[in-house]
Amino acid sequence: MVEEYDPSTNTWSTKSSLPTPRTGLGVISMPNGKIYAIGGHLDFTGENIEVPNVEVYDPSSDTWNTASSLPSSKSIFSLSINSSGNFYVMGGYSAGSIMNTVEEYNISNNTWTSKTNFPLPLMQAGAALGVNGKVYLLGGQTTTSAAVNSNYAGFIPSDNAINLNVPFFKQTDPLWGFQEYDSADKWSSNPTISAWGCALTSAAMVFRYHGINKLPDGTTLDPGTLNTWLKKQKDGYVGKGLVNWLALSRLSKQATSVNHITAFDALEFKKKITNDKEMVKTDLENQIPDILGEPGHFIVAKGIENDIITINDPAYSRSFLTQYSNTFNSINKFTPSNTDLSYIMLTVDPDTDIVIKDSNGNPVNDSLTFIEEPLTNPVNNSETNGNPLKIVYLEKPEGDDYEIVLNSPTDTNYNLGIYLYDIDGDVFTKTQEGSLQTNEDTIIPITFDPQINFYPKKISFGKMGSDMDKSYRDGQITDPDVFSNLENYFNQAFNYRKDKEEEQTLEYLMKFEKVLYNNKGISIFEDAFNILLYDVNYLETHL
């Protein structure tokens, strides 16, 4: 009998029965999503007749199939996945004897291979894959019923193995795992880093590897403090909880001095939409650990052992890329650099076509357009953090008057995010909303200068309040109700700032900014709009 438990409903259901009834078998769930039932014995006559049967259950179709049988019949053996994404059957009991054999099953070609025997006959031992690539056998019973503690090295690293010293963080660590992730309380009943922090935690590992152990204010950098920093930034997260890698690049530049780093100015970010493992291996050979995008998840590539990429997985107990079918969707790379950090980044709904054109009306061919898929909650794989988001990157753009051209095959509304980064990674952002008519271009002009420091002058709450009052007195804000709304949100932000409630401060500053955009050219003239937008953007990014 096979029964399935659903933790979300606390219920059990009956599934297709195991084809060969037996006891003492081994059962293992593999990265291909299938469950293998291996060996065992028929105990119906009391003769303990061992069998070599291997049967494979597919949960997606509730069906069983047979696989290549064990080389030798056995039961109560040790069983573990190995670093190659296959599994070992070790020791066990057969025909009245305890065994010391080790056999490897290759799930890709359905074959068995005999490996070096274990040093002593052993059964009923615990087995597990260690982070060093070795399979350990713990405890168990010998022919004299003696307990043992030995290990079988099923995978020995080659002489040219690479193992970068990337610190290992888990998103579920209680030091930060229960902290609210971004603004996840607005779209999840489990709004924690433990549920959504895979990219965040991967970035923390990579930054610490490169020596950025502290945030610009001297706080120790870890997934929790990094999440807090991102939440304070105007551009820290995009969409619903998608980490903005470009904001992290700016953080690296701001943090080099406090971390006493002189070898580079910043960690420059590049994204590749590829599953090229050789590219990752080249980066590892050059001492660069990449953040790899898996479907709904992110991991860190940290080394190579016997031509297999080893990983730090922030959510799951996985140590090798083979446990993700030896593939990935993207490479997210931070490289120590002394170059500029200028970028144009655009975000829009996935169904909206988007092109960047230069001042001559020609498409900018070196831009990268991709779909960032939502994250998946590792505790509840049916829950995601929202919809996919289309993102456009233009790295180191020339100073020019650009056009953003939007188009759609159907009438629809759009919400365009525009992020302009200067050479220091400082950002100017704005949101453009509107309607698209079927197959008709909507053109939004932007001017970009990579040399501009978007914040050449410092702004205080006092300065912003003075600018707001002067704009009203000078008739640049014409509607008393609009001014009252601005004043209310400003006062709320100011009071929260005095109480050091930074999340609430940011919330009301963003409400202030929304009033500006909603009334631009209507009851707020251009001069007042530009002055107050500068003020609020500065305060949002310098809390």
C-alpha positions as CSV (number, residue, x, y, z in Angstrom):
1,M,0.0,0.0,0.0
2,V,1.2,3.5,-0.8
3,E,-0.3,6.5,0.9
4,E,0.3,10.2,0.4
5,Y,0.1,12.9,3.1
6,D,-0.8,16.5,2.2
7,P,0.4,18.9,4.9
8,S,-1.6,21.8,3.5
9,T,-4.9,19.9,4.2
10,N,-3.6,17.5,6.9
11,T,-5.1,14.6,4.9
12,W,-4.0,11.2,3.6
13,S,-4.9,9.7,0.2
14,T,-4.3,6.2,-1.2
15,K,-2.0,5.9,-4.3
16,S,-1.2,3.0,-6.6
17,S,0.2,0.0,-4.7
18,L,3.8,-1.1,-4.9
19,P,3.9,-3.8,-7.6
20,T,6.0,-6.2,-5.5
21,P,4.9,-6.4,-1.8
22,R,8.0,-6.7,0.4
23,T,9.7,-5.5,3.5
24,G,13.3,-4.3,4.3
25,L,13.5,-2.4,1.1
26,G,15.2,0.9,0.4
27,V,13.2,3.9,-0.7
28,I,14.7,7.1,-2.1
29,S,13.3,10.3,-3.7
30,M,15.6,11.6,-6.6
31,P,16.0,15.0,-8.2
32,N,14.1,13.8,-11.3
33,G,10.9,13.8,-9.1
34,K,10.6,10.0,-9.0
35,I,10.7,7.6,-6.0
36,Y,12.7,4.4,-6.2
37,A,11.8,1.3,-4.3
38,I,14.8,-1.0,-4.2
39,G,15.4,-4.6,-3.1
40,G,13.9,-6.0,0.1
41,H,12.7,-9.4,1.2
42,L,9.6,-11.6,0.9
43,D,8.9,-12.5,4.5
44,F,5.6,-14.3,3.9
45,T,7.0,-17.8,4.7
46,G,9.5,-16.8,7.3
47,E,12.4,-17.6,5.0
48,N,13.5,-14.0,4.4
49,I,13.9,-14.4,0.6
50,E,15.7,-11.3,-0.7
51,V,14.8,-9.8,-4.1
52,P,16.6,-7.5,-6.6
53,N,13.5,-5.7,-7.8
54,V,13.8,-1.9,-8.5
55,E,10.4,-0.2,-9.1
56,V,10.0,3.5,-9.8
57,Y,7.0,5.6,-8.8
58,D,6.0,8.7,-10.8
59,P,3.9,11.0,-8.5
60,S,2.7,13.1,-11.5
61,S,0.9,10.1,-13.1
62,D,0.5,7.9,-10.0
63,T,2.1,5.0,-11.9
64,W,4.8,2.4,-11.2
65,N,7.4,1.1,-13.7
66,T,10.3,-1.3,-13.3
67,A,14.0,-0.3,-13.6
68,S,17.1,-2.4,-13.9
69,S,17.4,-4.9,-11.1
70,L,20.0,-4.8,-8.4
71,P,23.2,-6.8,-9.3
72,S,22.5,-8.9,-6.2
73,S,19.4,-9.5,-4.1
74,K,19.5,-7.9,-0.7
75,S,17.5,-6.1,2.0
76,I,18.1,-3.7,5.0
77,F,21.0,-2.1,3.2
78,S,22.2,1.5,3.3
79,L,21.0,3.9,0.6
80,S,22.1,7.5,-0.3
81,I,22.1,9.9,-3.2
82,N,25.7,10.7,-4.3
83,S,27.4,13.7,-5.7
84,S,26.7,12.6,-9.3
85,G,23.0,12.7,-8.9
86,N,22.8,8.9,-8.8
87,F,22.5,6.7,-5.7
88,Y,24.5,4.1,-3.8
89,V,23.2,0.8,-2.3
90,M,25.7,-0.3,0.4
91,G,26.0,-3.4,2.5
92,G,22.8,-5.1,3.6
93,Y,21.6,-8.7,4.2
94,S,21.3,-11.6,1.7
95,A,20.9,-15.3,2.1
96,G,21.9,-15.3,5.7
97,S,25.0,-13.2,5.3
98,I,25.8,-9.5,5.9
99,M,27.3,-7.9,2.8
100,N,30.0,-5.3,2.2
101,T,29.2,-4.5,-1.5
102,V,28.7,-1.0,-2.9
103,E,26.7,-0.6,-6.1
104,E,25.9,2.7,-7.9
105,Y,22.7,3.2,-9.9
106,N,22.8,5.7,-12.8
107,I,19.4,7.2,-13.2
108,S,20.1,8.6,-16.7
109,N,20.9,5.3,-18.4
110,N,19.3,2.8,-16.0
111,T,22.5,0.8,-15.2
112,W,24.3,-0.5,-12.1
113,T,28.1,-0.3,-11.5
114,S,30.0,-2.1,-8.8
115,K,32.2,0.2,-6.7
116,T,35.0,-0.5,-4.2
117,N,33.6,-2.8,-1.3
118,F,33.1,-1.3,2.1
119,P,35.9,-2.4,4.5
120,L,33.6,-4.6,6.6
121,P,30.2,-6.3,6.2
122,L,27.5,-4.0,7.5
123,M,23.7,-3.6,7.5
124,Q,21.2,-1.2,8.9
125,A,23.6,1.7,8.9
126,G,22.5,5.3,8.4
127,A,23.8,6.9,5.2
128,A,24.0,10.5,4.1
129,L,25.8,12.7,1.5
130,G,28.2,15.2,3.1
131,V,29.0,18.6,1.8
132,N,32.5,17.4,1.0
133,G,31.1,15.0,-1.6
134,K,31.6,11.8,0.5
135,V,28.8,9.4,1.4
136,Y,29.0,8.6,5.1
137,L,27.8,5.4,6.8
138,L,27.0,5.8,10.5
139,G,26.4,3.1,13.0
140,G,24.8,-0.2,11.8
141,Q,25.3,-3.8,12.6
142,T,28.1,-6.2,11.8
143,T,28.2,-10.0,11.9
144,T,28.9,-9.7,15.6
145,S,26.2,-7.1,16.2
146,A,28.9,-4.5,16.9
147,A,28.1,-0.8,16.3
148,V,30.5,1.0,13.9
149,N,31.1,4.5,12.8
150,S,32.8,4.5,9.4
151,N,32.5,6.4,6.1
152,Y,32.6,5.2,2.5
153,A,34.0,7.9,0.2
154,G,31.8,7.4,-2.9
155,F,33.2,10.5,-4.5
156,I,36.8,11.6,-4.3
157,P,37.6,15.1,-5.5
158,S,40.0,15.3,-8.4
159,D,43.4,16.9,-8.0
160,N,42.2,20.0,-9.9
161,A,39.1,20.5,-7.7
162,I,38.0,24.0,-6.9
163,N,36.4,24.9,-3.7
164,L,35.9,28.7,-3.2
165,N,35.6,29.7,0.4
166,V,32.0,31.0,0.1
167,P,30.3,31.3,3.5
168,F,27.2,29.2,3.8
169,F,24.0,31.0,4.9
170,K,20.5,29.4,5.0
171,Q,17.4,31.5,4.5
172,T,15.7,29.6,7.3
173,D,18.3,30.5,9.9
174,P,16.4,31.7,13.0
175,L,18.7,34.7,13.2
176,W,16.8,36.2,10.2
177,G,14.5,33.6,8.8
178,F,11.4,35.0,10.6
179,Q,12.1,38.6,9.5
180,E,9.6,40.0,7.1
181,Y,10.9,39.8,3.5
182,D,10.5,43.0,1.5
183,S,6.7,43.8,1.7
184,A,5.7,40.2,1.5
185,D,2.9,40.7,4.1
186,K,1.0,42.2,1.2
187,W,1.1,39.1,-1.0
188,S,1.8,36.1,1.3
189,S,0.5,34.5,4.5
190,N,4.1,33.5,5.2
191,P,6.0,36.8,4.5
192,T,9.4,35.7,5.8
193,I,12.9,35.5,4.6
194,S,12.7,31.7,5.2
195,A,10.0,31.5,2.5
196,W,11.3,34.0,-0.1
197,G,14.9,34.9,0.7
198,C,16.9,32.6,-1.7
199,A,18.2,35.4,-4.0
200,L,18.8,37.7,-0.9
201,T,20.7,34.9,0.9
202,S,22.7,34.0,-2.2
203,A,23.7,37.6,-2.6
204,A,24.8,37.8,1.1
205,M,27.0,34.8,0.6
206,V,28.7,36.2,-2.5
207,F,29.2,39.6,-0.9
208,R,30.8,38.1,2.2
209,Y,33.0,36.0,-0.1
210,H,34.3,39.2,-1.7
211,G,35.1,40.7,1.7
212,I,32.0,42.9,2.0
213,N,31.3,41.9,5.6
214,K,29.7,45.2,6.7
215,L,27.0,47.5,5.3
216,P,28.0,51.2,4.7
217,D,26.9,52.1,8.3
218,G,29.2,49.4,9.8
219,T,26.4,46.9,10.5
220,T,27.4,43.2,9.9
221,L,26.1,42.1,6.5
222,D,23.9,39.0,6.6
223,P,20.6,38.1,4.9
224,G,18.6,39.9,7.6
225,T,20.5,43.2,7.6
226,L,20.8,43.1,3.8
227,N,17.0,42.7,3.5
228,T,16.6,45.8,5.8
229,W,19.0,47.8,3.6
230,L,17.1,46.8,0.4
231,K,13.8,47.7,1.9
232,K,15.1,51.2,2.6
233,Q,16.2,51.7,-1.0
234,K,13.9,53.1,-3.7
235,D,15.1,50.4,-6.0
236,G,16.0,47.6,-3.6
237,Y,13.2,45.3,-4.7
238,V,11.2,45.4,-7.9
239,G,7.9,43.8,-8.6
240,K,6.8,41.7,-5.7
241,G,10.0,40.8,-3.8
242,L,12.4,40.4,-6.7
243,V,15.9,41.4,-5.6
244,N,17.3,44.3,-7.7
245,W,20.9,43.2,-8.4
246,L,21.9,46.7,-9.5
247,A,21.0,48.2,-6.1
248,L,23.3,45.6,-4.6
249,S,26.1,46.8,-6.9
250,R,25.6,50.3,-5.6
251,L,25.8,48.9,-2.0
252,S,29.2,47.3,-2.8
253,K,30.6,50.7,-3.9
254,Q,29.3,52.4,-0.8
255,A,30.7,49.7,1.5
256,T,34.2,49.3,0.2
257,S,35.7,51.9,2.5
258,V,34.1,50.6,5.7
259,N,35.3,47.2,4.8
260,H,38.8,48.6,4.1
261,I,38.8,47.3,0.5
262,T,41.3,48.8,-1.8
263,A,41.6,46.2,-4.5
264,F,38.4,47.2,-6.2
265,D,35.8,50.0,-6.2
266,A,32.7,47.9,-6.5
267,L,31.2,44.6,-7.5
268,E,30.0,45.1,-11.1
269,F,26.9,43.1,-12.0
270,K,26.3,41.2,-15.2
271,K,23.4,38.9,-16.1
272,K,23.5,36.1,-18.7
273,I,20.4,34.2,-19.8
274,T,22.2,30.9,-20.4
275,N,22.7,27.4,-19.1
276,D,26.3,27.2,-20.2
277,K,28.1,25.2,-17.4
278,E,31.5,25.9,-19.0
279,M,30.9,29.7,-18.4
280,V,30.3,29.0,-14.7
281,K,33.3,26.8,-14.5
282,T,35.5,29.5,-16.1
283,D,34.2,32.0,-13.5
284,L,35.0,29.5,-10.7
285,E,38.5,29.1,-12.1
286,N,38.8,32.9,-12.0
287,Q,37.7,32.8,-8.3
288,I,34.2,34.2,-9.1
289,P,31.2,32.4,-7.5
290,D,28.1,32.9,-9.6
291,I,24.5,33.1,-8.4
292,L,22.6,30.6,-10.6
293,G,18.9,31.1,-11.3
294,E,16.8,27.9,-11.1
295,P,13.1,27.8,-11.7
296,G,11.7,29.8,-8.8
297,H,14.9,29.7,-6.9
298,F,18.6,30.9,-6.7
299,I,21.7,29.0,-5.6
300,V,25.5,29.8,-5.5
301,A,28.0,27.9,-7.6
302,K,31.1,27.6,-5.3
303,G,33.3,24.9,-6.8
304,I,34.1,22.0,-9.1
305,E,34.7,18.4,-8.1
306,N,35.3,15.7,-10.8
307,D,33.8,18.1,-13.3
308,I,30.6,18.6,-11.3
309,I,29.7,22.1,-10.0
310,T,29.2,22.2,-6.3
311,I,26.7,24.7,-4.8
312,N,25.6,26.4,-1.6
313,D,21.8,26.1,-1.6
314,P,20.1,28.6,0.7
315,A,16.9,26.5,1.0
316,Y,17.4,22.8,0.4
317,S,19.9,20.2,1.5
318,R,21.6,20.0,-1.9
319,S,25.3,20.3,-2.6
320,F,25.7,19.6,-6.3
321,L,24.3,21.1,-9.5
322,T,23.4,17.5,-10.5
323,Q,20.6,17.7,-7.9
324,Y,19.1,20.3,-10.2
325,S,19.4,18.1,-13.3
326,N,22.8,19.7,-13.9
327,T,21.2,22.8,-15.4
328,F,20.1,26.4,-14.6
329,N,18.3,29.3,-16.3
330,S,20.6,32.3,-15.7
331,I,24.0,33.4,-14.4
332,N,24.0,36.4,-12.1
333,K,27.6,37.5,-11.6
334,F,29.3,40.1,-9.3
335,T,32.8,40.9,-10.4
336,P,35.3,43.1,-8.5
337,S,35.8,46.0,-10.7
338,N,37.1,49.6,-11.0
339,T,34.7,50.5,-13.9
340,D,31.5,52.6,-13.8
341,L,28.2,51.2,-12.7
342,S,25.9,53.0,-15.1
343,Y,22.8,51.2,-16.3
344,I,19.4,51.8,-17.7
345,M,16.9,49.3,-16.3
346,L,13.2,49.1,-17.3
347,T,10.5,46.9,-15.8
348,V,7.1,46.1,-17.4
349,D,4.4,43.5,-17.6
350,P,5.6,40.4,-19.5
351,D,2.9,40.7,-22.2
352,T,4.1,44.2,-23.2
353,D,6.7,44.5,-26.0
354,I,9.4,47.0,-25.2
355,V,12.3,48.4,-27.2
356,I,14.9,51.1,-26.4
357,K,15.8,53.3,-29.4
358,D,18.6,55.9,-29.6
359,S,18.2,59.5,-30.7
360,N,18.4,58.4,-34.4
361,G,15.5,56.1,-33.9
362,N,17.6,52.9,-34.1
363,P,17.0,50.0,-31.7
364,V,19.8,49.6,-29.1
365,N,21.0,46.1,-29.9
366,D,23.2,45.5,-26.9
367,S,20.3,45.7,-24.4
368,L,19.2,42.5,-22.6
369,T,15.5,41.7,-22.3
370,F,14.4,38.8,-20.2
371,I,11.6,37.5,-18.0
372,E,12.3,37.2,-14.3
373,E,10.1,34.4,-13.0
374,P,8.5,34.6,-9.6
375,L,10.1,32.9,-6.6
376,T,8.7,29.7,-5.2
377,N,8.1,29.1,-1.5
378,P,10.2,26.0,-0.6
379,V,7.8,25.1,2.2
380,N,4.8,25.3,-0.2
381,N,5.8,24.7,-3.8
382,S,2.4,25.8,-5.0
383,E,2.9,29.4,-3.7
384,T,4.8,32.0,-5.6
385,N,5.5,35.7,-4.9
386,G,3.4,37.0,-7.8
387,N,3.6,37.2,-11.6
388,P,6.7,37.2,-13.9
389,L,8.2,40.6,-14.7
390,K,9.8,41.6,-17.9
391,I,13.2,43.4,-17.3
392,V,15.4,45.3,-19.7
393,Y,19.1,46.0,-19.0
394,L,21.2,48.4,-20.9
395,E,24.7,48.3,-19.5
396,K,27.0,51.4,-19.6
397,P,24.7,53.3,-22.0
398,E,26.0,56.3,-23.8
399,G,24.7,59.7,-22.9
400,D,21.8,60.2,-25.3
401,D,18.1,61.1,-25.7
402,Y,16.5,57.7,-25.8
403,E,13.0,56.5,-26.6
404,I,11.2,53.7,-24.8
405,V,8.8,52.1,-27.3
406,L,5.9,50.1,-25.9
407,N,3.5,47.9,-27.9
408,S,0.9,45.3,-27.2
409,P,-1.2,42.9,-29.4
410,T,-4.3,43.9,-27.4
411,D,-5.7,46.9,-25.6
412,T,-4.1,46.9,-22.1
413,N,-2.8,49.1,-19.3
414,Y,0.9,49.3,-18.6
415,N,3.0,50.1,-15.6
416,L,6.6,51.0,-16.6
417,G,9.4,51.3,-14.1
418,I,12.3,53.4,-15.2
419,Y,15.7,53.2,-13.3
420,L,18.6,55.3,-14.4
421,Y,22.0,54.6,-12.8
422,D,25.0,56.9,-13.0
423,I,28.6,55.8,-12.9
424,D,28.5,55.5,-9.1
425,G,25.3,53.4,-9.1
426,D,23.2,56.3,-7.8
427,V,19.7,55.9,-9.2
428,F,16.9,58.1,-10.5
429,T,13.6,56.3,-10.7
430,K,10.1,57.0,-11.9
431,T,7.0,55.1,-12.8
432,Q,5.0,55.7,-15.9
433,E,1.4,54.4,-16.2
434,G,-1.0,54.5,-19.1
435,S,-3.0,52.6,-21.7
436,L,-1.8,50.8,-24.9
437,Q,-4.0,50.5,-28.0
438,T,-3.7,47.3,-30.0
439,N,-0.5,47.3,-32.1
440,E,0.0,51.1,-31.7
441,D,3.4,52.3,-30.3
442,T,3.5,54.4,-27.2
443,I,6.8,56.3,-27.0
444,I,8.3,57.6,-23.7
445,P,11.4,59.8,-24.0
446,I,14.2,59.7,-21.5
447,T,17.5,61.5,-21.3
448,F,20.5,59.8,-19.9
449,D,23.9,61.1,-18.8
450,P,26.1,58.6,-17.0
451,Q,28.3,61.3,-15.5
452,I,25.4,62.9,-13.6
453,N,25.5,62.6,-9.9
454,F,21.7,62.3,-9.3
455,Y,22.1,63.8,-5.8
456,P,24.8,66.6,-5.9
457,K,23.2,68.4,-2.9
458,K,22.1,66.9,0.4
459,I,18.5,67.3,1.5
460,S,17.1,67.3,5.0
461,F,13.5,67.0,6.1
462,G,13.7,70.7,7.0
463,K,14.8,71.6,3.5
464,M,12.1,69.5,2.0
465,G,9.4,71.1,4.2
466,S,10.7,74.6,3.3
467,D,10.6,73.7,-0.4
468,M,7.1,72.4,-0.1
469,D,5.8,75.6,1.7
470,K,7.6,77.9,-0.8
471,S,6.1,76.0,-3.7
472,Y,2.6,76.6,-2.3
473,R,3.3,80.3,-1.5
474,D,4.7,80.9,-5.0
475,G,1.6,79.3,-6.6
476,Q,3.5,76.3,-8.0
477,I,1.0,74.1,-6.1
478,T,-2.4,75.5,-6.9
479,D,-4.9,73.0,-5.2
480,P,-5.1,73.4,-1.3
481,D,-6.3,69.8,-1.0
482,V,-3.3,68.5,-2.9
483,F,-1.0,70.6,-0.7
484,S,-2.8,69.3,2.4
485,N,-2.2,65.7,1.3
486,L,1.5,66.4,0.7
487,E,1.8,68.1,4.0
488,N,0.1,65.2,5.8
489,Y,2.4,62.6,4.3
490,F,5.4,64.7,4.9
491,N,4.5,65.2,8.6
492,Q,3.8,61.4,9.0
493,A,7.2,60.6,7.5
494,F,9.0,63.2,9.6
495,N,7.4,61.9,12.8
496,Y,8.3,58.3,12.0
497,R,11.8,59.4,11.2
498,K,12.1,61.0,14.6
499,D,11.1,57.7,16.1
500,K,13.6,55.8,13.9
501,E,10.8,53.8,12.3
502,E,12.5,53.6,8.9
503,E,10.0,51.3,7.1
504,Q,7.1,53.6,8.0
505,T,9.1,56.7,7.0
506,L,9.8,55.2,3.6
507,E,6.1,54.2,3.2
508,Y,4.9,57.8,3.7
509,L,7.7,59.3,1.6
510,M,6.5,57.1,-1.3
511,K,2.9,58.2,-0.7
512,F,4.2,61.8,-0.9
513,E,5.9,60.9,-4.2
514,K,2.7,59.3,-5.6
515,V,0.8,62.5,-5.0
516,L,3.4,64.4,-7.0
517,Y,3.1,62.1,-10.0
518,N,-0.7,62.0,-9.8
519,N,-0.9,65.9,-9.9
520,K,2.0,66.7,-12.1
521,G,1.0,69.3,-14.7
522,I,-2.5,69.6,-13.1
523,S,-2.1,71.3,-9.8
524,I,1.6,70.9,-9.3
525,F,3.7,72.9,-11.8
526,E,6.9,71.5,-13.3
527,D,9.3,73.6,-11.2
528,A,7.7,72.5,-7.9
529,F,7.4,68.9,-9.2
530,N,11.2,68.7,-10.1
531,I,12.3,70.3,-6.8
532,L,10.1,68.1,-4.6
533,L,10.7,64.9,-6.5
534,Y,14.5,65.5,-6.0
535,D,13.9,66.1,-2.3
536,V,11.8,63.0,-1.7
537,N,14.0,60.8,-3.8
538,Y,17.1,61.9,-1.8
539,L,15.4,61.2,1.5
540,E,14.1,57.8,0.3
541,T,17.6,56.7,-0.6
542,H,19.4,58.2,2.4
543,L,17.4,57.1,5.4
